[in-house]
Amino acid sequence: MTNVLSLLVVIPLAGLIPLFLFRRDERAAKQVAITTTFVELVVSLWMVKQFVIGEPGFQLVEKLEWLPSLGISYLVGVDGISVLLVPMTTLLTFIAVLYSSGGAIKTRIVEYMTAFLLLEIGMVGVFIALDLFLFYIFFELMLVPMYLIIGIWGGPRRIYATLKFVIFTLAGSLLMLVGIVAVYLQSADASGSRTLSLPDLIELRGRFPADFQFWVFLAFALAFAIKMPMVPFHTWLPDAHVEAPTAGSIVLAGVLLKAGGYGFLRFGLPLFPIGVQAWLPVLIVLSVIAILYGAIVSAVQKDLKKLVAYSSVAHMGFVTLGIFVLNLQGGVGAVLQMLNHGFVTGALFLFVGIQYEKTHRRMIADLGGLANMWPLFTTFFGVFVLASLGLPGLNGFIGEFLVLLGTFKFGGVPLGGLFWGPLAAIGVILAAVYLLWMFQRVMYGPVREAYRALPDLSRLAEIIVTAVALIVLIADAVVDRRRAALALPLLTIGGLVVALASVFNVVPAAQYFRGFVTIDAFTSFFRAVFILLAIFAAAISPAYLARRRVPAGEYYAIICFSTVGAMTIALSSDLITLFIGLETMTIPIYVLAGIQRTDRFANEAAIKYFLLGAFSSALLLYGFVWLYGITKATDFVTIASVLTAQGIANGPTIVALALVTVGLGFKAAIVPFHQWTPDAYDGAPTPATAFMSVGPKAAAFAAILRVLLGALGPLGVDWSAVLAVLAALTMTGGNIVALAQTNTKRMLAYSSIAHTGYILAAVAAAKAGPSAGAAVLFYVFAYGLMNLGAFACLLYFDLEGTRGASLDELNGFGRRQPLGALAFAIFLVSLTGIPPTIGFVAKFVVIQPVLDAGLAWLAVVIALNAVLAAFYYLRVVVRMYMYDPAEKVPRLVSGRTLSLSLGIASFAVIVLGILPNSIYQWALDAAQPLVH
């Protein structure tokens, strides 16, 4: 079988199709999930059969050029480590789905099975990816489904546990992303071309400087340490395990934790040998601490599930210890420990889940005497307990034995292996203490009266337990709305589509109307973006306009007028044309914001937008006058040539530049020139807000690029520090204030300010060349798609006569309007920057030029702000899916065009997150005129 590894990714993806088709049939959904995961298991075993034991290097390698302009490819393969972890993953996923289908999960079955199939894609992908970018995509893909599995089907404190889980793991992932970008950039210095291919990077590792390896290994190590988790980054794990449903705990302990250890083995050790040596003492000490701390804390636990959770901390400590003793025995022991811990601890969580389903008790003190009723269950449970404590003859023994043997032989840390080895061995003794004590308290002793009438275990549970037990025993040997209402939007959309087609009528790049207008790749990109945003805005509006009795003809005309103004900005090659374009775009927006004349909030929004907009226009015009006074010209080419000769070291030029920056800063809502944005967005009708949040902002950045990189290009490098500071203030200020919002519309308003900061960061990195311009253009495209979509989702609530939606009104949105909530969740995840969405790619392409321009501190600010934003975006997802709706709430309905538009947009967010190369290459080509 060829392409077997890609098949392992495609099978769960294909399983999502019948799940969607049978979304109202829970029984069919279970059958689809069971069949899909079973087929996945069979294919993974076939993969093992194709693997040639003893042959060095990667096997079954598949390569496809994915983002060739960035040197990124779809590259997968397996070696002796991953070939063991992939079938372990597919087997545990099959067992988890099979157990869940037996009645453990009683609500929202289709969504649950969907989450598991998505999770399986991520888990398998992590172990086969041989490209760092692809690895990161799969690494992050595991986060969202597990977040939903715990948050929706978890215990009483599931919301706290999921947020803690997401914040910890996302923080680590963002650190790793910064490290990946650093490796990507460094690879060019080492070889002349940029790559994230693991085989290529291994060949280049000798050219990586020592200080580079020191810091980049730290970034990777923190990400992997959180995922495993290592002490002191372990505090998310017990809460996640305790609140997770049983199947969630099985894959969390059995597979997800292994991604951290695998990351160390696959990327940490081969790529950064000098960094490993530098951090080795710290890692050894933390590993031994994890072994002892996990065992001691397990011994004092009163909750059975929490005891097993803390035992994982200790067992994963053996994994890291084996990895970092840097010898054959330790490495082999670490791999076996990962494999055996996956089976054994996954099985222990299964047993805990089965007994809880029958007894509804999890406190050890409340249990006892279960062996008298469940003798077979007790026997198998005992086997796994003994395997977990490392009894010789069972699979848990050999891994720990080899790790300890490797530790005793290791002398690369202070005090040597003869000191750290015995300390680690104490963990084995402590494991016997707490596990045997737990087993005796739970299974033996007098039978409690409350349990005498308990039925025996279902046959399904028996079958599952038997299957897993057999695997444990052989694991050591075998590892293989009337007319106008309809006509007007159709006419508007149809006309805009024709206009969009004309944009792609290729003409030679040239200036027209005596140099006032330029047609080139840059103008074509922005014109297409403006028209697409107008089409989207028109498509989401009909039901709202009909319900609120807004004059539809005026509404659609205003959108078109404003779009013309925005397109004029992109066409401009002269200060006069640019200013006319800005005003042509802005004046219709004033009217659009106040189009509901009887609504005082809309009137207030229009007045505020008009007053501050007029003020910013005056400042901008004043700056243009200063530029004309200095250069005696209004066209960008002449201005640039004059300023090249004069430089920046004179007062009038600085004043002109400051005025232009402040004027455009108001248009783009850059902190501290953003005060109009929240009230204007909140007061305006929601469809108007959706368009206002993206169209004018995209036009403002077209103007910024035309002026700051065109007319004022010779001064761009000198001004970059100011722009970088403004970018940091904008993203940080927007995110911090968004955290305090309880109205979703205002939250999205402040978050749009933060996204302005991300785009501005790429502008500040202008000296990095075309990649900076491409990053601005790509982010503008992505931001327009996902932010307009996010605001459009609030129309489900505006249609019912409310104003947007408070967080409380969002409770249970996932049940009241499943498809709308799904689209909203996708847009929010993309705004957060989580793969595989276009929002993730947008942040990635921004960080690259920022680092190229020597603004590493700004890249760190971007990463920290991404974590900050995750909190308030994911808080909305929590409300939609994990809170119950209030009583007697109205049913949420929507116009067909709204639902269709959101469906297309959310689909595009995912597809363009997976296949972004065409848009990025378009943006890169469009950015070329800016550098000449």
N, C-alpha and C positions, 0 to 999 in steps of 0.2 A: 504494500500500500504506500503510494507516494503522498507527499504533503501531509503526513500523519499528524504533525504538530499543529499545522493550521487547522486541520480537522478538529482537533481538540478545542480550539477556540470557536470554531463555527458551529459545532453541534449544540452547545447550550444557547447560542445566539439564535439558531434555527428553532429551538424549542420554544422561544418566546412568541413565535408566530401563532401556533395553535393555542397557546395560552391566551393570546389576545382574541382569537376567534371564538374560544370557549369561555370567555370571561364571565359569563352568567352561569356556567355549569361547573360547580366546584368539584364534582366527582371526576369529570373529564380533566380538569386542571391537575388533579392529583395523579391521574394516570399518565398524563403528558409528562409531568415532572419526573415521575418514577422511571418511565421509559427513557427519557432523555438522559438522565444521570446514569442509568444502567448502560446505555449505549456508549456514553462517555467513558465509563469504567472499562468496558470491553476494548474500546479503541486504545485506551492507555496501556492495557495489558499487551495488545498487539504491538504497541510502540516498544515495550520492553523486549518483546521477542525479536524485533528488528535490531535492537541494540547489540553491538558486538562487544562482548566483555573482553577487557584487556587491551582494546585499541585506544591509544591516547587521543586527547583533544576532543572537540565537539563532533557529535554525529547527528544524522538526520537534519542537517542544516538546511534552512530555507531562507532565501534572501530576495527582497523586492524593494526597489527604489521607491521610497515613500515621500520624502521631502528632499529631493535631490539638491535643490538650491541651498538647503541648509546642511547638507551632508548627513541626513538622517534616513535610515532605512528600516524596513520591516525585516528584522533579522532574528531568527529563532533557532534553537538547537539544544541538545541535551548532552550531558556527560555523566560520569559515574555517580555524581551527587544528585542532579536533577532527575535522572531516570528513576530514582527511588522515590523522590518526593511527589512526582506527578501522579503515579497510581495510588499512593497514600491519600492524596487530595481527592481523587475521583471516588475512591472507596468510601472515605468518611462522608463525602457529600451525598453519595447514594444512600448510606445508612441514615444520615440526618433527614433526608427527604422521605425515606421509607418510614421512619419513626413518626415524623410529623403527619404523614398521611393516615396513620392509624388512629387519629382522634386527639392527638396532643394539641393541635391547632384547630380551633373551632370557628374562627371568624376570619374574613377577608383572605380566604384560601388562595385565590388567584394572585393577589398582590404578594402574598408570602412566597409562593412558588416562583414568581417572577424575580423576586429579590434573591432567592437562592441560586437561580440560574445565572443571574448577573454576577453574583459573588463567585460562582465557580469559574466564570470566564477570567475574572481578575486573579484568582488564586492560581489557576493553571498557567496563566500568562506570565506571572511573576517568575515561575520556575523554568520557563523556556526562553525568555527574552534575552537576547545577546546584544541589544542596543540600549544604552542608558536611557534614552528618551522613551523607548518602548517599555522598558522596565518601569519607569516612573509612571507611565500611563496605567499599566496594570496594577502597580503598587497603590495608586490612588483610587483605582476602580473598586478595590476591595472595601474601601472606606464607606461609601454611600449605602450599598446594600446591607452591610452589617449594622450601620447606624439605624436603618429602617427596621431591621429584624429585631434589634433590642428595643428601639424606641416605640414601636407599634405593638409588638407581641410580648414585650417584657413585663417585669414585675411592677409593683407600686412605685418604686423610685426610678423607673426606667428613663425619665426625661433627664434627671440629674446625671445618671450613668452615661447616657448617650452623649450629652454635651461634653462631659469630662473626657470620654473616649475620643470624640472628634477633635477637641481642642488640643489634647496631647498629641495625637497622631498627626494631625494637620500641621502642627508646629514643627514636628520632626520632618515631615515630608517637605515643607518649604525650605528648611535648612538643606536638605538633600538636593532640592531643585537648584538652590544657589551653587552648591557644589558641582552639580552636573553642568551648569552653565560655565563655571570656572574651568572644568575639565575640557569642555567644548572649545573654549577660547584658547586654552593652553595647548590643545592639540595642534592648532595652527602654527603656534610658535615652534612646536617640536617637529612638525612634518611639512608645513607649508599649506596644508589643507585641513579643514575642520571635520572632525568625525566624532561620533559617539559609539562606534562599533567596538565592542569589548575586545575581540581579537586584535584589532588595530591598536587600541589603546594599550594593551599589554605589551606590544612591541615598542611603544613609545615611552613606557613608564620610566625607563632609564634617563630620559631627557627632561623629566619633570623635576624642577628645583626642589630642594629639601624643604624650604619654608612653605612652598606651595603644597607639598604633600602633607606637611604638618597640619595646616589649617583646613584643607579640603577633606582629609581623612576625618578630622574632627566633625565636620558637617555631616558626612555620611554616617559616622559612628553614632552621633546623637540620634539620627533618624532610626537607625537599626536598633539602638539601645532602647528607645521608647517602644518600638514595635514588639520587642521580645517578651517582656520588658526587663531591663536591668535595673537594679537598685541604683539610684533613688528615683528612677522614672517609672516606677511600677504602680503608682497609686490608682491609676485608672482601671487596672485589671480586675481586682476583687469586685468592685462595684459593677463592672460590665458583666462579669460572670454570674454574679448573684441575681441580677435583674434580667439577664438574657433568657429566652426560652431554651429548653434543653438542647434542641438541635443547634441553636446559635452557639451555645457553650461548646458543643462538640467540635464545630469547625473553628471556633475562635482559639480554643486550646490546641486542637489537633493540627491546624494548618496555619492560621494567621500569625501565630507567634513564631512559626518557623521561618517566615519571610525575613525576620530580622537576622536570625543566625545565618540563613542562606545568603543574605546581602553581604554580611561580613566575609563569608567564604568566597562568594562569586566576584565581588567588586572591591571590598576593602583590602584584603590581603594581596591580590594580584596587582592592583593599580597603585597602591601607596605603601610600598614596603618600608620606606624611610619613616613615613607617618606612623605606621604600625609600631615600629621600634621605639619611636619617641613616646607614644602613649601606652606602651606595653605595661609598665608597672601599675599604672592607674587601672587598666582593664583587668589585670590579674587580681588586684586587690578587690575591685568591685565584683568580680565573679565569685570570689570566695565569700565576700559579704553577702551576696545574693543567696548562696547555698545555705549559709548559717541562718541568716535573717528569715528566709522563706520557711525553713524547717521550724525555727523557734516560734514564729508567729502562727504557723499551722497548728502547732501543739496546743495553743491556747484558744483556738477557735471553737465557738459553740454552734456555729452554723455549718452544716455538713458541706454545702456547696462552696462556702467561703474557704473551708479547709482545703478542699481540692484545688481551689483557685490559687491559694498561697503556695501550695506544693508545687505548682507550675513555676513559680518564681525560683524556687530552689532547683528544680530540674533544669530550667533554662540556664541557671548559673553554671551547671556542669557543661552545657553546650559552649558557652563563651570561654570557660576555662580551657576546654579542650582545643578550641580554635586558637587561642593566644599563647599556648605553650609551644606552638610552632614546631611540632614534630609529628611524625607519622602516626604514632599511637594516639596522640591527642586529637588530631584531625579526623582520623577514622572513628574514634570514640564519639566525637561531636556529631558527626553525620548519623551514626547509629542511634545516638541519644535523641536527636531530632525525630528520626523515624519511629523509634520505639515509644517515645513520649507522645507522639501523635496518636498512635493506636491505643496505648494504655490509658492516658488521661482522657482521651475522647470517650473511651469505654466507661471510665469512672463517672464522667458527667452523664452518660446515658443511664447508668444504673441509678444515680441520684435522681434523675428526672423521672424514671419509671416508678421508683418508690414514692416520690412526692405526688405523682399523679394518683396513686392509690391511697396514700395516708394523709396527704395535704399537710405534712409536717416536714420541717427541714432542720429543726433544732435537734441536736444529738440527744439532749436530755429528754426529749419527748418521744424518742424512738426506743426500740428494744424488743427482743423476742421475735424478730421477723423470720429468723431461720426456721422456727417451728411451723410457719405457714408457707414459706417459700424456700424449700430446701434446695431446689435446683438453682434458683436465683442466687441464693447464698453461696453456693459452690462456685459459680462463675464469678460472682463479685469477689470472692476470696482469691481466686486466681489472679484477677487484675490488681488487687491490693498487693499481693505478694510480688507481682511483676513491677509495680510502681516502686516498692521499697528496694528492689534490686536483688531478689533472691536468685542465687545461681540456678541455672537450668531454664530460667524464663528470660524473655527478651530484654527486660529492663536491666539485667545484670551486666551484659557485655559492654554496653556503651559507657556506663559509669566506671567499670573496671579499667577500660582502655584510657579514659580521661585521667583517672588517678595515676595510672602507670606513666602516662606522658608527663604528668605534673611532677612526679618524683624524679624523672629524668631531666627536668628543665632547670636550667641555672641562669636564665637571662634576666632575673629580677632580684632585687635585694632580698637577702635571707635565703634565697634559693628554693628549689622544689621540695627539699626535705623539710622545710618549714610550712609551706603553703599546702603541700600534699596531705599531711596529716590533718590540717585544719579542715580541708575539703572533705576528708573521710568522715569527720565528725557528723557531717550532714547526712551521710548514709545511715549512721546509727540513729540520729534524731528522726529520720524518715520512718524507720522501723517502729520507733516509740509512738509517734502520733498516728500512723496508719493502723497499726495493730490495736491501739487503744480505741480508735474510732470504729474499727470493724467489730470489736467485741461489744461496745456499747450499743451499736445499731442492730446487730444481728442476734446477739445472745442475751441471756437473762430472762426474767419472767415475761410472759406474753401480756401486753397491756390489753385491758378489756376492750378498749376502743378499737383494737385491731382484730379482734377475734372473728368479726363478721366480714372482714375484707375478702373480696374475691381474689382468686389466683390471677396471676399475670395473664394478659391476653397472649394468644398464640403468636401474634405478630411480634410482640416484644421478645418472646422466647426465641423465635427464629433469628431475630436480629442479634440478640446476645450470643446465641450459639455461633452464628457466622463470625462475629468479631472475636470470640474466644478462640476459634480455630485459627484465625489469622495470628493471634498472639503466640500460639503454640508453635507455628511454623515460621514465624518472622525471622528467626535466627538462621533458618536453613534456606528459605525461598523468598526473594525480593523481586520477584519479577513484575317680521313686513310691506298697500295700494301702489299705482303705477310709478308716480313720481318717486315714491320712496324706494322703488326698485330701480327705476331708470337712471336717477341721478348718480348713485354710487357706481352703477355699471358703466355709465358714460365716463365718469371721472377715472375709474380704474382702467377702462379700455383706452382712453386717451393717454394716460400715463404710460401704459404698456407700449403704445406706439412710440411715444417719446423715448422710452428706454431703448427700444430697438434702434432708434436713430443715433443714439449715443455710440453704439458699436459700429456705426458706419465709418470705417477707417479712412481718415484723411491725413495728409502729411502735416506734421507739426509745423505750425506757422502762426504769425501774428496777423490780425485783421483789424479793420476800422482804424487804420493809421497807428497801430500799436497799442490801442486801448484794450484789445482782447487777444488772448492767446489760446489756441487749441493745441493740446498735447496730451500725453498719457495721464498727466496729473489731473487736468480738467475732466477728462473722460471718466476717471475713477470717481471723483467727487460728484459729478453730475449723475452718474449711475446710482450712487449711494443715496443722493437726495431724492431721486425719483422712486427708488425702492421704498424708502421711508414714507414717502407720500402715499404710495399704493397701500402699504400696510396700514397707515393712519386712516385712509378712506375706507378700507375694508372692515375695520373694527367698529365703525361708527354708526351704521344705519339703525340698529335697534335702539341705541341710546338716543339718537336724534329724534326718532319717532316717539319714544316714551316721554322725553323731556320737552317735546314740541319745539325743538330748536330748528330754525329755518335752514333746511338742508342745502338749498342752493347757495346761500351765503357761506355756509360752512365749507363745502367742497371748493368753492371759488377761492376762499381765503387760503386754504391749504395749497392750492395751485399757485397763487400769487407769491406766497412766501417761498415756495420751492423755486420759482423763477429767480427771486432775489438771491437765494442761496447758490443757485447755479451761476449767477452773474459773479458772485464772489470768486468762485473757482476759476472762471474765465478771465478774471481781471489781471492785467499786467500794468495797471496804472492806478495811482492813488484815487483819482476821481471815480473811475469805474468801480473800484473796490468799495468806496463810501456809498455810491448809489446802490450797489448790490446789498450792502448791509442794511440800509434804510428800507429798500424794497422788501427785504425779508422781515425786518423787525416790525414795521408799521402794521402789516396784516396780523402779526402775532398779538399785538395789543388788542385788536378787535376780536381775535379768536379767544383770548383769555376772558373777555367780558361779553361773549356772544349770548349768554343767558342773562338778559337785561334785568330781570326781576330778582336775580340772585345776588344778594349783597356781598357774598364771599367772592363771586366771580368779578363783581365790579371793583372790589378792593384789590384783587389780584391784577386786574387790568391797569388800575391807576398806579399801583406800585411798580409794575413792569414798565409802564410808560415813563414815569418820572425818573427812575434810576436808569432806564434805557436811554432816555434823552440826555441825561447827565453824562453817561459814558460816551455817547455819540459826540457830545460837545468836546470832551477831553480828547477823543480820538481825532476829531477834525482839527483841533488845536495842535496836536502832535503832527498831523500831516502838513499844516501850515508852516510849522517850524522846519520840517524836512524840506519843504519847497523853498523856504527862505535860505536854507543852508546850501542846497544843491541847485537851485533854480530849475528844477525839473520835477515832474510828477510820475514819469514812467520808471519802473523798477530798475531797468538796465542802467539808465543814466545815474539814478540815485546810487546804485551799487558802485559804479565806477568812481563817482566823486568821493564817496565815503571811503573807498579803498585808498585813495590818495590822502585824505585828511586824517583818517584814523578816528579813535574814540577819545583821544586825550584833549578834547575841548568842550567847554560848558554847553554850548548850544546843542551839540549832537547828543550829549547825555540827556538834556532836557527833552529833546524830541523823542528819543528812544523811551524814556520813562513815560511820557504821555501816551505814546502808542501802546506800550505794554499795559498800562493801567486801563486804557480804553478797551483794548481787546480782552483784558482780564475780566472786565465787567461782562462782556458778551459771552465769554466762556465760563463764567462763574468760578473764577480762580480766587482762592482765599488771599487777601481779605476783602475782595471785591464781589463777594457772593451773596450779600445780605438780602437781595431781592428774591433769590431763588426759592427758598422753602415756602414763603407766603404766596408767591405767584403760582407755583406748582400746586399747592394745596387748594387755593381758592378757585383755580380754573376748572372748567369741566374736565372730567377725566380723559376723554379722547384728545382734548386740546393739550392737556398736560403731557400725555404720551408723546405727541408730536413735538411740543415745545422742548421736551427734555432731550431730544436727539437731533432734530433738524437744525435749529440755531446753533447748537453746540458744535455739530460737525462743520457748519459753515464758519464758525469762529476759528476753528483750528485750520480750516483751509486758508483763512485770512492770515492767521499767525504764521503759517508756513510760507505763504506768498510774501509777507512783509519781512518777518524776522530772518527767514532763510533765503529770501529773494532780494528785496530792496536793501535789507540791512545784513545780508549774509556776511560781508567782511567783518562785521562786529559780533557775529554769533558766538565765537569762542569766548570773547571777553565777557559776554553777557550770560554765559551758560551757568555760572555759579549762582547768579540771582534767580534764574529760571529753576535751577535745581532746588534751591531753598523754597521757592514758591510752590513747587511740586510737592515737596515734603509737607509743607504747611497745609496744602489743599487736601491731600489724601488723608492726612492725620486728623485735621479739623473736621472734615466731612464724616469720617468714620466714628470719631468720638461722639459727636452730637447725634449721629444716627442711632447710637447705642441707647440713648435716653428716650427715643421716640416710641409712643404707643399707638400712633396712627400710621398705618402702613404707607399711606401716600406721602406723609412728611418724611418717613424713614427713607423711602426711595428717592425723595428729593435731596436729602442730605447725602445719600450714597452716590447720587449722580455727581455731586461735588467732588467726592472722593475719586471717582473715576476720571474726572477732569485732571486730577493730580497725576494719575498713572500716565495719561496721554502726555501731559506736560513734561513728565520725566523723560520721555523719548525725545521731545523737542530740545530739552536741556542737553541731551547727548548728541547734538547735531554734528559734532566733530567726528563722530564714529562713521559718518558717511551715509550712503544710501540706506543702510539697514535701519538707521534712526528714523528717516522719513518713512520707510516701509512700515516700521513699528507704529508710527502715528496713524498712518492710513489704515493698517489692519485693525488696530484697536478701535478707531472710529467706526469702521464697518461692524465689528463684533459688538461694540457698545450699543450702536443703533439698533441692531437686531434684538439683543437680549433685554435692553432697558425699555424699549417701546413695548416689547412683549410683556414685561413685568407689569408696567402700568396698565396695559390692556386687560390683564387678568383681573384688575380691580373693577372692571366694568360689570362683572357678574354681580357685584354688590350695588353699584350705581344704578343698575337696571331695576333694582328693588326700591329705589327712592332714598337710599342712604348716601352719605358722602364718603366715597372710598371705603375703607374698612379699618376698624381698630383691631388690635390684636385679639380682643375677645370675640369680635364678630367673625374672625377667621377660624374659630374653634370648629372642628369637624368639617371644614371645607372639603376635605378629601372624601367624605361620605356624601355630602350634599351635592357636589358637582365633581365627580371623580376625574373626568378628563380635563376640566379647567384647572383643578388642583395639581394634576400631574404636569400640565404645561407650566404653571406658576413655579412648581418645584424645580423643573428643568431650568427655567430662566434664573432662578435664585442660585442654584448650584453653579450655573455658568458665571453669574456675576461674582460669586465667591472665587471662582478660578479653579474649580475641581475638574479634572479630566473625567471622561473624554469629551469635554465641551469646548466650544470656540473661545469661551472666556479664559480657559486655562492657556490655550495657545497664545491668546492675545497678551497675557501677562508674561509668558515665556519670551515672546519676541520683543517685548519692551526691556526686559532685564538684560538681554544680550548686548544691545548698543550702550546701555547705561554702564555696564561693566567695561565695554570696549573704550568708553570715553573716560575711564578712570574714576568713575563715580560709584565706587563700591559701597560707600556709606548709604547712598540713595537706594541701591539694590536691597540693602538690609532693611531700610525703611519700608520699601515696597512689600517685602516678605512679611514684616511685622504687621503692616496694615492689612494684608490678606488674612492673617489670623484674626485680627480685630473684626474685620468685616464678616468673617465666617460666623461669629457669634450671633449678630442680629439677623443675618440672612437665614441661617438654620433655625433660629428661634421661630421664624414664620412657618417653616416646614413642620416644626414640632407642633405648633398650634393647629395646623391643617390636618395632621394625621394622628396626633397623639392625644388630643383633647376632644371631649365629647361636645357636640353643638348644644347651645342653650335650648330650652324647651320652647315650643311654638314659634320657631324661627321660620321665615318665609322660604319657600322653595326657590332655589337659585335657578333661573333659566337664562338663556342667551339667544341672540340672533345667530342664524346659521353662519353668516359671514364671519362673525367673531370667532366662533368655534373653529371654523375652517382655517382662518388666518392664524390662530394660535397653534393649531395642529401643524401647519406647514412651517411656521417659524420655529417651534420647539424641535421639530424634526431636523430643520436646517442647523440648529444650534449643535445637535449631536453629530450629524454627518460632517459638518465643517470643522468640528472638533477632532474628528478622526482623519478626515481628508482635507486639511487646510491648505495644501500646497498651491492649488490653483488661485485661491484668493491671495495668498502671501506673494506668489510670483507676480500677480497683477499689481499688488501694492508696491512691490520692489521695482517693477518696471515704471510705475507711475511716479515713484520717488526720484528716478534718475534726473529729470529736468531740474530738480532742486539743487543738485550738486554742481551744476555747470555755471 
